[in-house]
Amino acid sequence: METKDILKELRTIKGFSSAKDFCEMAGISYNTYQNYETGKRLPTAEILMQLADFYHVSTDYLLGRTPVRAMNTLPVGALSEEEVKDIDAAIVSGYTQLSLESRPCIHCNAGGTVREYLRERRLRRGRAAAGQHGMTVTRGKRQK
């Protein structure tokens, strides 16, 4: 499906029978938006993000790059601390089972978050091990 068709479909699903009503609600110029729905122009990156936020879909969906409409996000506070820890553990477990060749893809997509998490985890383990042997750890170095 093309972007113009996706935009029409989403607008209709949201209950806006006219593009004019939608534009007023979304804060988008009607004349500009008409160009998007007729296929004369593609939305700019800024408008794509605004539309994606409004419809709760990804920009890839709006561009027809993925058939998955819904974004898999949860509101802040939707999960308990215990649930977040369980999810974190599952993510790390899955990561450690990846081949070394596959891991750089995760590093790029996660913006280094996985590396930071694992580094912090190693540091915590190091502190715990040092404490068992009567040592303290400061700034990653062991002292007696």
Backbone torsions as a table, in degrees:
resi	resn	phi	psi	omega
1	MET	NA	144.4	-179.8
2	GLU	-87.5	159.9	-179.2
3	THR	-54.1	-43.6	-178.5
4	LYS	-59.5	-39.9	179.7
5	ASP	-71.6	-38.3	179.1
6	ILE	-63.7	-43.7	179.9
7	LEU	-62.9	-42.8	177.9
8	LYS	-61.6	-45.9	-178.6
9	GLU	-61.7	-46.8	-178.7
10	LEU	-63.9	-41.5	179.3
11	ARG	-60.4	-43.5	179.8
12	THR	-66.1	-43.9	178.9
13	ILE	-59.6	-37.8	179.8
14	LYS	-72.8	-7.1	176.5
15	GLY	94.8	12.0	177.8
16	PHE	-96.2	108.5	-179.6
17	SER	-75.2	-29.6	178.5
18	SER	-116.6	145.4	178.1
19	ALA	-65.0	-30.1	-178.5
20	LYS	-63.3	-45.6	178.2
21	ASP	-61.4	-43.3	179.7
22	PHE	-60.7	-46.4	-177.0
23	CYS	-61.0	-39.2	177.2
24	GLU	-62.1	-44.3	-178.8
25	MET	-68.7	-40.9	-175.4
26	ALA	-85.3	-12.3	-179.9
27	GLY	74.2	36.2	-179.1
28	ILE	-118.6	141.7	177.8
29	SER	-59.8	128.4	-179.3
30	TYR	-61.5	-46.0	-178.6
31	ASN	-59.9	-43.4	179.0
32	THR	-65.1	-45.6	-177.5
33	TYR	-63.0	-36.8	177.9
34	GLN	-57.7	-37.2	177.0
35	ASN	-62.5	-32.9	179.0
36	TYR	-71.3	-45.5	-177.4
37	GLU	-72.2	-22.5	177.0
38	THR	-92.1	-9.2	178.6
39	GLY	84.4	10.6	178.8
40	LYS	-72.9	-30.5	179.4
41	ARG	-142.0	155.4	171.4
42	LEU	-97.6	145.7	178.1
43	PRO	-63.0	148.2	174.0
44	THR	-68.5	167.4	178.5
45	ALA	-58.4	-41.1	-179.4
46	GLU	-62.8	-44.7	179.5
47	ILE	-68.3	-39.7	177.0
48	LEU	-56.8	-44.9	179.8
49	MET	-65.0	-40.3	179.0
50	GLN	-63.1	-44.0	178.5
51	LEU	-66.1	-42.0	179.1
52	ALA	-60.8	-43.1	177.8
53	ASP	-64.0	-42.9	-178.4
54	PHE	-62.4	-44.7	-176.8
55	TYR	-89.5	-6.2	-177.5
56	HIS	59.2	47.2	176.0
57	VAL	-130.1	171.2	177.8
58	SER	-86.3	157.9	175.1
59	THR	-65.1	-31.7	176.3
60	ASP	-61.3	-38.8	177.5
61	TYR	-64.0	-44.5	179.8
62	LEU	-61.1	-31.8	-179.6
63	LEU	-86.4	-1.4	179.4
64	GLY	77.8	18.6	-178.1
65	ARG	-86.4	-16.5	178.9
66	THR	-143.9	143.1	177.9
67	PRO	-82.0	-6.0	-176.6
68	VAL	-81.1	113.4	-176.6
69	ARG	-79.2	-50.2	-172.1
70	ALA	-77.8	141.1	172.7
71	MET	-87.0	139.8	-179.2
72	ASN	-89.4	74.7	179.6
73	THR	-126.0	153.3	177.0
74	LEU	-120.9	146.7	176.0
75	PRO	-64.7	150.7	178.2
76	VAL	-57.0	134.3	179.1
77	GLY	86.1	2.9	-178.4
78	ALA	-73.3	-22.9	-179.3
79	LEU	-112.0	147.0	175.5
80	SER	-75.4	165.0	178.3
81	GLU	-60.3	-37.5	178.2
82	GLU	-63.2	-43.4	179.0
83	GLU	-64.6	-40.1	178.0
84	VAL	-62.7	-42.1	178.4
85	LYS	-63.0	-40.9	178.1
86	ASP	-62.8	-42.7	178.9
87	ILE	-65.3	-44.2	177.6
88	ASP	-56.9	-44.5	-179.2
89	ALA	-63.5	-40.3	179.1
90	ALA	-65.7	-39.9	179.3
91	ILE	-64.7	-46.4	-179.2
92	VAL	-65.1	-40.3	178.6
93	SER	-61.1	-45.6	178.2
94	GLY	-62.9	-39.1	179.4
95	TYR	-63.0	-45.9	-177.2
96	THR	-68.2	-18.6	177.5
97	GLN	-85.2	-9.7	177.6
98	LEU	-72.0	153.0	174.6
99	SER	-68.9	156.9	178.9
100	LEU	-61.2	-29.5	179.4
101	GLU	-69.8	-30.4	-177.5
102	SER	-82.8	-23.2	-173.8
103	ARG	-62.1	-36.9	179.0
104	PRO	-58.3	-29.5	177.1
105	CYS	-62.2	-41.2	178.9
106	ILE	-67.8	-41.3	179.7
107	HIS	-57.0	-45.4	-179.0
108	CYS	-65.1	-46.8	-175.8
109	ASN	-70.6	-30.6	-177.7
110	ALA	-92.2	1.9	178.4
111	GLY	61.9	30.8	178.3
112	GLY	84.8	-2.3	-176.4
113	THR	-59.6	-40.8	-179.5
114	VAL	-63.4	-45.9	179.0
115	ARG	-59.1	-45.2	-179.9
116	GLU	-61.7	-42.3	179.4
117	TYR	-62.0	-47.7	-178.6
118	LEU	-65.9	-38.5	177.7
119	ARG	-61.7	-44.9	178.7
120	GLU	-63.9	-39.8	178.4
121	ARG	-62.7	-43.8	177.5
122	ARG	-62.5	-40.4	179.4
123	LEU	-63.1	-42.6	178.2
124	ARG	-63.3	-42.0	178.1
125	ARG	-63.6	-40.0	177.8
126	GLY	-62.0	-41.0	178.4
127	ARG	-65.0	-42.2	179.9
128	ALA	-64.2	-44.0	179.8
129	ALA	-65.5	-40.3	179.8
130	ALA	-64.4	-39.1	179.1
131	GLY	-63.2	-33.8	178.9
132	GLN	-68.7	-23.7	-178.4
133	HIS	-106.4	17.0	177.3
134	GLY	72.1	25.2	179.9
135	MET	-113.1	161.1	172.5
136	THR	-118.8	153.4	179.1
137	VAL	-117.5	125.0	174.7
138	THR	-130.2	130.4	179.5
139	ARG	49.3	41.1	175.4
140	GLY	78.4	3.3	180.0
141	LYS	-114.9	141.0	179.2
142	ARG	-87.7	139.8	176.0
143	GLN	-131.1	146.6	177.0
144	LYS	-93.6	NA	NA
